[in-house]
Structures are given as C-alpha cells and as structure tokens.
Amino acid sequence: MKAEPGLTSGVPETEKVEEFMQDLKHPMKDVAQYLREVILSTDKSISEGIFWKAPVFYYTGKNETLQSKRLF
C-alpha cells in the first residue's frame, strides 16, 4: 500500500521542506523562505509539505462544512 502524503493526510512534512529549501538553488530563495515563514506564522493549523516537487501549504485543523454553520 502506498504511503499517503502529508497533503492528503494532514500530517506536517516540515523536514522534507527544510531539506528542499536547503538544496534550492534559485535567485529568489530568500524571498521564498521569508514567505514560508510568514505563511506558517499566520495560523497554527497551517502546515507544509512537498507536492509536485515544490513546497505547499495546507490546513490541518478541523474542517467545518457550511451545513454545520447556521447562516440565518
């Protein structure tokens, strides 16, 4: 059985992203690192991982559907 990635399982893959960023050779690497820090600092429910050979961010908190919210 294939292991489920953090993106679909909601498990942080910070080590993979750290490794990716350490090996990254790009002129905007400093900007990418800064944006990563800003995104992760906005909410503790945001996590990160690698998807399609690039860093991605995803929500790991409880998803509430519209049906569970009273709109009126």
N, CA, C and O atoms as CSV, one atom per row, in Angstrom:
chain,resi,resn,atom,element,x,y,z
A,1,MET,N,N,0.839,-1.170,0.000
A,1,MET,CA,C,0.000,0.000,0.000
A,1,MET,C,C,0.894,1.247,0.000
A,1,MET,O,O,1.852,1.337,0.767
A,2,LYS,N,N,0.568,2.192,-0.860
A,2,LYS,CA,C,1.356,3.405,-0.993
A,2,LYS,C,C,1.116,4.338,0.188
A,2,LYS,O,O,-0.024,4.514,0.618
A,3,ALA,N,N,2.185,4.938,0.714
A,3,ALA,CA,C,2.065,5.866,1.834
A,3,ALA,C,C,1.337,7.133,1.381
A,3,ALA,O,O,1.588,7.657,0.296
A,4,GLU,N,N,0.453,7.599,2.214
A,4,GLU,CA,C,-0.312,8.798,1.903
A,4,GLU,C,C,0.524,10.032,2.214
A,4,GLU,O,O,1.104,10.122,3.296
A,5,PRO,N,N,0.599,10.997,1.275
A,5,PRO,CA,C,1.393,12.193,1.549
A,5,PRO,C,C,0.757,13.076,2.615
A,5,PRO,O,O,-0.441,12.984,2.880
A,6,GLY,N,N,1.571,13.928,3.221
A,6,GLY,CA,C,1.074,14.823,4.255
A,6,GLY,C,C,-0.049,15.716,3.777
A,6,GLY,O,O,-0.939,16.066,4.552
A,7,LEU,N,N,-0.019,16.090,2.503
A,7,LEU,CA,C,-1.046,16.957,1.956
A,7,LEU,C,C,-2.436,16.354,2.112
A,7,LEU,O,O,-3.381,17.071,2.440
A,8,THR,N,N,-2.577,15.071,1.887
A,8,THR,CA,C,-3.894,14.439,1.985
A,8,THR,C,C,-4.168,13.856,3.366
A,8,THR,O,O,-5.325,13.644,3.730
A,9,SER,N,N,-3.119,13.596,4.134
A,9,SER,CA,C,-3.332,13.025,5.464
A,9,SER,C,C,-3.352,14.097,6.550
A,9,SER,O,O,-3.758,13.827,7.680
A,10,GLY,N,N,-2.913,15.323,6.211
A,10,GLY,CA,C,-2.885,16.415,7.184
A,10,GLY,C,C,-1.695,16.370,8.123
A,10,GLY,O,O,-1.679,17.069,9.137
A,11,VAL,N,N,-0.700,15.560,7.801
A,11,VAL,CA,C,0.489,15.425,8.635
A,11,VAL,C,C,1.577,16.366,8.111
A,11,VAL,O,O,1.887,16.334,6.920
A,12,PRO,N,N,2.158,17.198,8.968
A,12,PRO,CA,C,3.216,18.113,8.518
A,12,PRO,C,C,4.437,17.360,8.006
A,12,PRO,O,O,4.812,16.320,8.547
A,13,GLU,N,N,5.045,17.892,6.967
A,13,GLU,CA,C,6.273,17.321,6.415
A,13,GLU,C,C,7.375,18.384,6.424
A,13,GLU,O,O,8.052,18.610,5.421
A,14,THR,N,N,7.534,19.022,7.568
A,14,THR,CA,C,8.477,20.131,7.703
A,14,THR,C,C,9.900,19.712,7.361
A,14,THR,O,O,10.631,20.485,6.742
A,15,GLU,N,N,10.307,18.519,7.744
A,15,GLU,CA,C,11.671,18.063,7.463
A,15,GLU,C,C,11.923,18.005,5.959
A,15,GLU,O,O,13.000,18.383,5.498
A,16,LYS,N,N,10.944,17.535,5.193
A,16,LYS,CA,C,11.091,17.463,3.742
A,16,LYS,C,C,11.227,18.857,3.140
A,16,LYS,O,O,12.013,19.066,2.215
A,17,VAL,N,N,10.462,19.808,3.666
A,17,VAL,CA,C,10.532,21.176,3.152
A,17,VAL,C,C,11.868,21.810,3.526
A,17,VAL,O,O,12.478,22.500,2.709
A,18,GLU,N,N,12.325,21.581,4.756
A,18,GLU,CA,C,13.633,22.100,5.178
A,18,GLU,C,C,14.733,21.583,4.249
A,18,GLU,O,O,15.600,22.345,3.821
A,19,GLU,N,N,14.693,20.303,3.945
A,19,GLU,CA,C,15.677,19.690,3.060
A,19,GLU,C,C,15.583,20.289,1.654
A,19,GLU,O,O,16.603,20.592,1.036
A,20,PHE,N,N,14.370,20.457,1.158
A,20,PHE,CA,C,14.149,21.054,-0.153
A,20,PHE,C,C,14.733,22.469,-0.200
A,20,PHE,O,O,15.448,22.821,-1.139
A,21,MET,N,N,14.424,23.272,0.816
A,21,MET,CA,C,14.891,24.664,0.850
A,21,MET,C,C,16.409,24.742,0.973
A,21,MET,O,O,17.034,25.628,0.391
A,22,GLN,N,N,16.996,23.831,1.716
A,22,GLN,CA,C,18.451,23.822,1.881
A,22,GLN,C,C,19.141,23.551,0.543
A,22,GLN,O,O,20.188,24.132,0.257
A,23,ASP,N,N,18.560,22.675,-0.274
A,23,ASP,CA,C,19.157,22.309,-1.560
A,23,ASP,C,C,18.749,23.244,-2.698
A,23,ASP,O,O,19.299,23.146,-3.795
A,24,LEU,N,N,17.808,24.137,-2.462
A,24,LEU,CA,C,17.277,25.008,-3.511
A,24,LEU,C,C,18.330,25.989,-4.020
A,24,LEU,O,O,18.981,26.687,-3.242
A,25,LYS,N,N,18.479,26.024,-5.322
A,25,LYS,CA,C,19.376,26.981,-5.980
A,25,LYS,C,C,18.492,27.871,-6.847
A,25,LYS,O,O,18.154,27.507,-7.973
A,26,HIS,N,N,18.123,29.022,-6.330
A,26,HIS,CA,C,17.231,29.930,-7.042
A,26,HIS,C,C,17.527,31.355,-6.588
A,26,HIS,O,O,17.789,31.577,-5.406
A,27,PRO,N,N,17.490,32.334,-7.508
A,27,PRO,CA,C,17.803,33.710,-7.115
A,27,PRO,C,C,16.803,34.316,-6.124
A,27,PRO,O,O,17.131,35.286,-5.441
A,28,MET,N,N,15.597,33.762,-6.035
A,28,MET,CA,C,14.579,34.282,-5.124
A,28,MET,C,C,14.429,33.402,-3.874
A,28,MET,O,O,13.393,33.438,-3.211
A,29,LYS,N,N,15.451,32.623,-3.559
A,29,LYS,CA,C,15.386,31.710,-2.417
A,29,LYS,C,C,15.084,32.452,-1.110
A,29,LYS,O,O,14.284,31.976,-0.305
A,30,ASP,N,N,15.706,33.594,-0.893
A,30,ASP,CA,C,15.473,34.360,0.342
A,30,ASP,C,C,14.016,34.817,0.444
A,30,ASP,O,O,13.431,34.808,1.527
A,31,VAL,N,N,13.445,35.212,-0.675
A,31,VAL,CA,C,12.037,35.640,-0.696
A,31,VAL,C,C,11.127,34.448,-0.404
A,31,VAL,O,O,10.167,34.567,0.358
A,32,ALA,N,N,11.427,33.304,-1.009
A,32,ALA,CA,C,10.630,32.100,-0.774
A,32,ALA,C,C,10.682,31.700,0.698
A,32,ALA,O,O,9.662,31.318,1.270
A,33,GLN,N,N,11.852,31.784,1.309
A,33,GLN,CA,C,11.986,31.445,2.727
A,33,GLN,C,C,11.200,32.423,3.601
A,33,GLN,O,O,10.550,32.017,4.564
A,34,TYR,N,N,11.262,33.704,3.263
A,34,TYR,CA,C,10.511,34.712,4.021
A,34,TYR,C,C,9.000,34.462,3.917
A,34,TYR,O,O,8.292,34.493,4.924
A,35,LEU,N,N,8.514,34.217,2.707
A,35,LEU,CA,C,7.088,33.947,2.526
A,35,LEU,C,C,6.663,32.684,3.279
A,35,LEU,O,O,5.578,32.631,3.859
A,36,ARG,N,N,7.515,31.686,3.262
A,36,ARG,CA,C,7.237,30.453,4.017
A,36,ARG,C,C,7.055,30.757,5.502
A,36,ARG,O,O,6.113,30.268,6.126
A,37,GLU,N,N,7.941,31.554,6.062
A,37,GLU,CA,C,7.850,31.913,7.482
A,37,GLU,C,C,6.585,32.713,7.779
A,37,GLU,O,O,5.934,32.493,8.800
A,38,VAL,N,N,6.237,33.637,6.892
A,38,VAL,CA,C,5.021,34.440,7.084
A,38,VAL,C,C,3.782,33.557,7.041
A,38,VAL,O,O,2.911,33.664,7.904
A,39,ILE,N,N,3.700,32.693,6.048
A,39,ILE,CA,C,2.528,31.819,5.904
A,39,ILE,C,C,2.371,30.928,7.127
A,39,ILE,O,O,1.273,30.810,7.670
A,40,LEU,N,N,3.449,30.305,7.561
A,40,LEU,CA,C,3.369,29.387,8.702
A,40,LEU,C,C,3.062,30.112,10.011
A,40,LEU,O,O,2.504,29.515,10.932
A,41,SER,N,N,3.419,31.386,10.100
A,41,SER,CA,C,3.168,32.124,11.339
A,41,SER,C,C,1.742,32.668,11.445
A,41,SER,O,O,1.348,33.137,12.513
A,42,THR,N,N,0.969,32.619,10.376
A,42,THR,CA,C,-0.376,33.197,10.403
A,42,THR,C,C,-1.365,32.368,11.207
A,42,THR,O,O,-2.284,32.922,11.809
A,43,ASP,N,N,-1.193,31.054,11.229
A,43,ASP,CA,C,-2.151,30.184,11.922
A,43,ASP,C,C,-1.468,28.856,12.234
A,43,ASP,O,O,-0.791,28.296,11.371
A,44,LYS,N,N,-1.632,28.348,13.443
A,44,LYS,CA,C,-1.007,27.077,13.840
A,44,LYS,C,C,-1.590,25.883,13.097
A,44,LYS,O,O,-1.004,24.800,13.100
A,45,SER,N,N,-2.750,26.079,12.455
A,45,SER,CA,C,-3.388,24.992,11.709
A,45,SER,C,C,-2.857,24.874,10.283
A,45,SER,O,O,-3.267,23.980,9.544
A,46,ILE,N,N,-1.959,25.757,9.894
A,46,ILE,CA,C,-1.361,25.673,8.565
A,46,ILE,C,C,-0.078,24.865,8.668
A,46,ILE,O,O,0.757,25.101,9.541
A,47,SER,N,N,0.060,23.911,7.762
A,47,SER,CA,C,1.260,23.091,7.744
A,47,SER,C,C,1.857,23.122,6.348
A,47,SER,O,O,1.347,23.796,5.453
A,48,GLU,N,N,2.943,22.382,6.176
A,48,GLU,CA,C,3.634,22.399,4.902
A,48,GLU,C,C,4.101,21.009,4.515
A,48,GLU,O,O,4.214,20.109,5.347
A,49,GLY,N,N,4.366,20.864,3.241
A,49,GLY,CA,C,4.859,19.605,2.715
A,49,GLY,C,C,5.407,19.834,1.319
A,49,GLY,O,O,5.539,20.972,0.867
A,50,ILE,N,N,5.722,18.745,0.644
A,50,ILE,CA,C,6.209,18.807,-0.733
A,50,ILE,C,C,5.193,18.087,-1.608
A,50,ILE,O,O,4.789,16.962,-1.315
A,51,PHE,N,N,4.784,18.758,-2.694
A,51,PHE,CA,C,3.855,18.179,-3.654
A,51,PHE,C,C,4.282,18.645,-5.030
A,51,PHE,O,O,4.486,19.840,-5.244
A,52,TRP,N,N,4.421,17.729,-5.954
A,52,TRP,CA,C,4.903,18.018,-7.306
A,52,TRP,C,C,6.240,18.739,-7.269
A,52,TRP,O,O,6.457,19.700,-8.007
A,53,LYS,N,N,7.128,18.276,-6.413
A,53,LYS,CA,C,8.497,18.773,-6.277
A,53,LYS,C,C,8.564,20.255,-5.918
A,53,LYS,O,O,9.453,20.972,-6.378
A,54,ALA,N,N,7.625,20.705,-5.100
A,54,ALA,CA,C,7.609,22.102,-4.647
A,54,ALA,C,C,6.943,22.175,-3.274
A,54,ALA,O,O,6.103,21.333,-2.956
A,55,PRO,N,N,7.301,23.164,-2.455
A,55,PRO,CA,C,6.636,23.336,-1.162
A,55,PRO,C,C,5.172,23.743,-1.352
A,55,PRO,O,O,4.835,24.539,-2.229
A,56,VAL,N,N,4.324,23.176,-0.509
A,56,VAL,CA,C,2.905,23.530,-0.498
A,56,VAL,C,C,2.481,23.741,0.950
A,56,VAL,O,O,3.135,23.265,1.878
A,57,PHE,N,N,1.387,24.453,1.127
A,57,PHE,CA,C,0.843,24.716,2.451
A,57,PHE,C,C,-0.580,24.196,2.488
A,57,PHE,O,O,-1.303,24.270,1.494
A,58,TYR,N,N,-0.984,23.667,3.644
A,58,TYR,CA,C,-2.337,23.128,3.752
A,58,TYR,C,C,-2.837,23.281,5.181
A,58,TYR,O,O,-2.068,23.431,6.131
A,59,TYR,N,N,-4.138,23.236,5.286
A,59,TYR,CA,C,-4.831,23.408,6.557
A,59,TYR,C,C,-4.954,22.062,7.249
A,59,TYR,O,O,-5.415,21.094,6.644
A,60,THR,N,N,-4.548,21.991,8.508
A,60,THR,CA,C,-4.604,20.723,9.245
A,60,THR,C,C,-5.650,20.741,10.355
A,60,THR,O,O,-5.792,19.765,11.091
A,61,GLY,N,N,-6.379,21.845,10.477
A,61,GLY,CA,C,-7.393,21.950,11.524
A,61,GLY,C,C,-8.692,21.281,11.133
A,61,GLY,O,O,-8.789,20.641,10.086
A,62,LYS,N,N,-9.684,21.435,11.983
A,62,LYS,CA,C,-10.987,20.848,11.751
A,62,LYS,C,C,-11.700,21.610,10.632
A,62,LYS,O,O,-11.809,22.836,10.673
A,63,ASN,N,N,-12.182,20.867,9.635
A,63,ASN,CA,C,-12.951,21.475,8.556
A,63,ASN,C,C,-14.423,21.478,8.931
A,63,ASN,O,O,-15.022,20.431,9.175
A,64,GLU,N,N,-14.979,22.648,8.970
A,64,GLU,CA,C,-16.401,22.762,9.253
A,64,GLU,C,C,-17.122,23.027,7.939
A,64,GLU,O,O,-16.737,23.913,7.176
A,65,THR,N,N,-18.158,22.261,7.684
A,65,THR,CA,C,-18.918,22.443,6.464
A,65,THR,C,C,-19.929,23.554,6.632
A,65,THR,O,O,-20.221,23.980,7.749
A,66,LEU,N,N,-20.456,24.015,5.530
A,66,LEU,CA,C,-21.496,25.048,5.597
A,66,LEU,C,C,-22.733,24.537,6.334
A,66,LEU,O,O,-23.441,25.315,6.972
A,67,GLN,N,N,-22.994,23.229,6.247
A,67,GLN,CA,C,-24.141,22.667,6.925
A,67,GLN,C,C,-24.015,22.775,8.439
A,67,GLN,O,O,-25.026,22.825,9.139
A,68,SER,N,N,-22.804,22.812,8.947
A,68,SER,CA,C,-22.622,22.880,10.404
A,68,SER,C,C,-22.693,24.312,10.920
A,68,SER,O,O,-22.708,24.535,12.130
A,69,LYS,N,N,-22.735,25.263,10.031
A,69,LYS,CA,C,-22.831,26.670,10.436
A,69,LYS,C,C,-24.248,27.163,10.188
A,69,LYS,O,O,-24.841,26.890,9.144
A,70,ARG,N,N,-24.768,27.874,11.138
A,70,ARG,CA,C,-26.082,28.490,10.955
A,70,ARG,C,C,-25.865,29.821,10.267
A,70,ARG,O,O,-25.227,30.718,10.818
A,71,LEU,N,N,-26.387,29.946,9.085
A,71,LEU,CA,C,-26.211,31.168,8.326
A,71,LEU,C,C,-27.296,32.208,8.647
A,71,LEU,O,O,-27.076,33.398,8.422
A,72,PHE,N,N,-28.445,31.795,9.159
A,72,PHE,CA,C,-29.520,32.750,9.485
A,72,PHE,C,C,-29.903,32.570,10.935
A,72,PHE,O,O,-30.788,33.268,11.431
